Amino acid sequence: MSTVVFLGPSLPREQAARILDATYLPPIQQGDLLRLLDHAPRHVGIVDGYFETVPAVWHKEILIAMSRGVRVYGAASMGALRAAELHGFGMVGIGTIFELYRDGRITADDEVAVQHAPEGLGYLPLTQALVDIRASAEAAREAGAIGPEAAAAVVAAARALHYGERTFEAVAARLAGRVAAREIAAWHDHARTNFVSLKARDAAALLAEIGREAAQPWVPRPAGYTVAHTVFVERLLNEIALERAGGGGPLPAGLREAALLAFIARAASREFGWSPGPDEMTEAAGALFARLGLTDPAQVTAWMQAHGLTEAAVWGRLRDDLLVARLMRQHEVEIARALPDALRLARAFGDPGTSPHKSPPPFPDD
């Protein structure tokens, strides 16, 4: 998966595949690029992306990818928007639409927005993008089908519509009474038979450029910036890591509390200089492997691979368990003293696993 392209309605996938042999994914949304980094892609093209029904791809996702040596290209739609905003950081913008955004000649996000069918229907566009309507109006003017005033009126009528309503028919209906019926009909006929899609043209140019780059010897390009990981980026990275670990559903009871306790134990170990010795670690590993029925190194390796674990992660968990046990011993008296009230409160609050049971009878009076 060295070359990946996020593609939707801007260009039919069959046509795209004839231009570039790549892994084609649905329109990009928040988190998709970071999820992709585990596969170590070299070239990533962003053409289409979601922005209204789900969160759009973040700028920092692209910056993180490029900081890891990935070459990211943008064109036509969401890709053109992000490339115009990030070309100064190394994102490669391609095509007329990118240049229009980069130079400030167009600024609205809805210039490239369309409604489209789902993936099963090939992301078939159900409306037309304003950039394409403008290009088609200009083509009709150049062909002499309509005059300059009518071309400007077409663009104004399209701009006044919500992107989900921009069809040739809706634009023609909005022109009624403002433009001569002859010119409306001429524009409508020219647009349907000689439609100019800047989005499709730019998407194809992006694929061709990636193809040329991918054919060259790979030389990583270091980023000239440092990405600050805000709390939002960290949260997204953590959510993706949890997805990879199979955490799509409800987490096991007590898992967050266990993670917090391990964190506190590690902090205590740094404060008090605790560090499990080699013998303790070896004994803990032996006990774990015996409990799991793992009797030789090959079985241990197979077990780690089956669960997506690294050796460092296993030893880290064993170390955490030893530190937690030491922390518990350190505060054994305080914990024991707090347990009666903790149990009463847990039952009163209805905490899971603390259903009341029959209390022992009280001592008889003397």
HELIX and SHEET records of a PDB file:
HELIX    1   1 ARG A   13  ILE A   19  1                                   7    
HELIX    2   2 ASP A   32  LEU A   36  1                                   5    
HELIX    3   3 LEU A   37  HIS A   39  5                                   3    
HELIX    4   4 HIS A   59  SER A   67  1                                   9    
HELIX    5   5 MET A   78  LEU A   86  1                                   9    
HELIX    6   6 HIS A   87  PHE A   89  5                                   3    
HELIX    7   7 THR A   96  ARG A  102  1                                   7    
HELIX    8   8 ASP A  109  GLU A  111  5                                   3    
HELIX    9   9 GLU A  119  LEU A  121  5                                   3    
HELIX   10  10 LEU A  130  GLU A  142  1                                  13    
HELIX   11  11 PRO A  148  ALA A  160  1                                  13    
HELIX   12  12 TYR A  163  GLU A  165  5                                   3    
HELIX   13  13 PHE A  168  LEU A  175  1                                   8    
HELIX   14  14 ALA A  181  THR A  193  1                                  13    
HELIX   15  15 LEU A  198  ALA A  214  1                                  17    
HELIX   16  16 VAL A  231  ARG A  244  1                                  14    
HELIX   17  17 LEU A  255  PHE A  272  1                                  18    
HELIX   18  18 PRO A  278  LEU A  292  1                                  15    
HELIX   19  19 PRO A  297  ALA A  306  1                                  10    
HELIX   20  20 GLU A  311  GLN A  330  1                                  20    
HELIX   21  21 GLU A  332  ALA A  348  1                                  17    
SHEET    1   A 5 THR A  23  LEU A  25  0                                        
SHEET    2   A 5 THR A   3  PHE A   6  1                                        
SHEET    3   A 5 HIS A  43  ILE A  46  1                                        
SHEET    4   A 5 ARG A  71  GLY A  74  1                                        
SHEET    5   A 5 VAL A  92  GLY A  93  1                                        
END                                                                             
